[in-house]
Every structure is written in structure tokens, then in C-alpha cells.
Amino acid sequence: METATPRQNKVARLIQKDLAEMLQVYARSWFQGSLITVTIVRISPDLSVAKVYLSIFPDSKKDEIMKTIQAHNKEIRFQLGQRIGKQVRIIPELIFNVDDSLEYLENIENLLKK
């Protein structure tokens, strides 16, 4: 995997911060009290595609929340554009993924305990 340029890192941090704030606001109406954290944002070299990794609690609502986010993807991207439009030329396409690294670590810990 290639290392990200300083510009990619800067844009990724900007997107991560603003998306986290937006999802916190949307959580009240769309996700009924679920906790959603933007764990990492990876952006393509041309800054046109951002892969957004989300940590979702509780796990039982993961699929339902991801469907809701996918259904509102255009609206989320538009709102993101309103926030960061002055700092970037292109508002990147957002690809949302579930970050299951905590689940993975928990599984390893349980295996090591046995």
C-alpha cells in the first residue's frame, strides 16, 4: 500500500472531523441513540474517493445503521460539501465501511484466554 501524501492526510482529517460532527447530529433522528464513531478516513491520491470506516455500537444495529447511511449517502455528501467546499476542489465520493477492528481484537483476546 502506498503512503499517503501530506495533502491526503490533511483532507482525510478534515473529512473525519466534519463527518463525525455530522453523524453526531444525525444520530438523534436517524439512529435512535446508537453510538457511531468515524475511526479512519482513507482518501484516494486524486482526492476524489474517501473510504470512511465507522465503528458502530451496539453491534446488533450495525446492518440497519449501514443501510440508513447508504440511503442518505448523497445527502451526507452534500452536507459535507457545504462544510468543506471552501477547502477542497472536489467533494469526494464517500464509501462507508464498518470498522470491525475492535471486534477482531476482542475475538483474539477471547482466543488467547482459552
C-alpha positions as semicolon CSV with decimal commas, in nm:
position;residue;x (nm);y (nm);z (nm)
1;M;0,000;0,000;0,000
2;E;0,124;0,347;-0,087
3;T;0,187;0,602;0,183
4;A;-0,045;0,900;0,183
5;T;0,080;1,245;0,092
6;P;0,055;1,530;0,343
7;R;-0,234;1,673;0,137
8;Q;-0,422;1,340;0,151
9;N;-0,370;1,324;0,528
10;K;-0,492;1,681;0,574
11;V;-0,808;1,626;0,367
12;A;-0,874;1,289;0,537
13;R;-0,852;1,451;0,884
14;L;-1,082;1,732;0,772
15;I;-1,340;1,484;0,640
16;Q;-1,310;1,268;0,952
17;K;-1,372;1,565;1,185
18;D;-1,666;1,705;0,989
19;L;-1,831;1,366;0,928
20;A;-1,802;1,283;1,299
21;E;-1,981;1,608;1,387
22;M;-2,248;1,548;1,122
23;L;-2,315;1,189;1,229
24;Q;-2,346;1,305;1,589
25;V;-2,626;1,542;1,482
26;Y;-2,792;1,278;1,260
27;A;-2,768;1,015;1,534
28;R;-3,062;1,172;1,718
29;S;-3,305;1,138;1,428
30;W;-3,167;0,856;1,212
31;F;-3,004;0,613;1,454
32;Q;-3,206;0,647;1,777
33;G;-2,925;0,673;2,028
34;S;-2,668;0,445;1,866
35;L;-2,304;0,547;1,902
36;I;-2,123;0,595;1,572
37;T;-1,755;0,684;1,555
38;V;-1,559;0,773;1,241
39;T;-1,244;0,571;1,312
40;I;-1,044;0,639;0,997
41;V;-1,076;0,803;0,655
42;R;-0,857;0,692;0,366
43;I;-0,859;0,913;0,060
44;S;-0,751;0,831;-0,295
45;P;-0,443;1,007;-0,441
46;D;-0,663;1,226;-0,664
47;L;-0,882;1,317;-0,360
48;S;-1,199;1,202;-0,540
49;V;-1,289;0,896;-0,328
50;A;-1,290;0,871;0,051
51;K;-1,328;0,537;0,227
52;V;-1,485;0,607;0,565
53;Y;-1,461;0,345;0,838
54;L;-1,727;0,356;1,109
55;S;-1,735;0,191;1,448
56;I;-2,097;0,125;1,549
57;F;-2,231;0,046;1,896
58;P;-2,436;-0,158;1,969
59;D;-2,326;-0,428;1,724
60;S;-2,681;-0,556;1,684
61;K;-2,783;-0,241;1,492
62;K;-2,480;-0,243;1,259
63;D;-2,662;-0,362;0,943
64;E;-2,962;-0,136;0,999
65;I;-2,741;0,171;1,052
66;M;-2,524;0,097;0,747
67;K;-2,840;0,071;0,531
68;T;-2,959;0,407;0,664
69;I;-2,621;0,568;0,594
70;Q;-2,612;0,423;0,240
71;A;-2,966;0,553;0,177
72;H;-2,862;0,904;0,289
73;N;-2,518;0,898;0,122
74;K;-2,598;1,179;-0,125
75;E;-2,740;1,399;0,149
76;I;-2,436;1,335;0,372
77;R;-2,200;1,418;0,084
78;F;-2,395;1,737;0,007
79;Q;-2,380;1,847;0,372
80;L;-2,009;1,765;0,381
81;G;-1,966;1,980;0,069
82;Q;-2,138;2,269;0,247
83;R;-1,883;2,239;0,530
84;I;-1,555;2,176;0,343
85;G;-1,633;2,318;-0,002
86;K;-1,405;2,619;0,051
87;Q;-1,106;2,399;0,145
88;V;-1,117;2,135;-0,131
89;R;-1,184;2,147;-0,505
90;I;-1,368;1,816;-0,528
91;I;-1,606;1,682;-0,267
92;P;-1,502;1,317;-0,260
93;E;-1,739;1,029;-0,319
94;L;-1,799;0,863;0,019
95;I;-1,771;0,487;0,060
96;F;-1,880;0,376;0,405
97;N;-1,743;0,060;0,564
98;V;-1,780;-0,095;0,908
99;D;-1,458;-0,088;1,109
100;D;-1,457;-0,423;1,283
101;S;-1,105;-0,395;1,427
102;L;-1,239;-0,378;1,785
103;E;-1,444;-0,692;1,722
104;Y;-1,133;-0,858;1,579
105;L;-0,921;-0,763;1,882
106;E;-1,190;-0,886;2,120
107;N;-1,202;-1,218;1,934
108;I;-0,823;-1,258;1,959
109;E;-0,831;-1,178;2,332
110;N;-1,100;-1,442;2,386
111;L;-0,897;-1,698;2,191
112;L;-0,585;-1,622;2,396
113;K;-0,775;-1,665;2,723
114;K;-0,865;-2,025;2,635
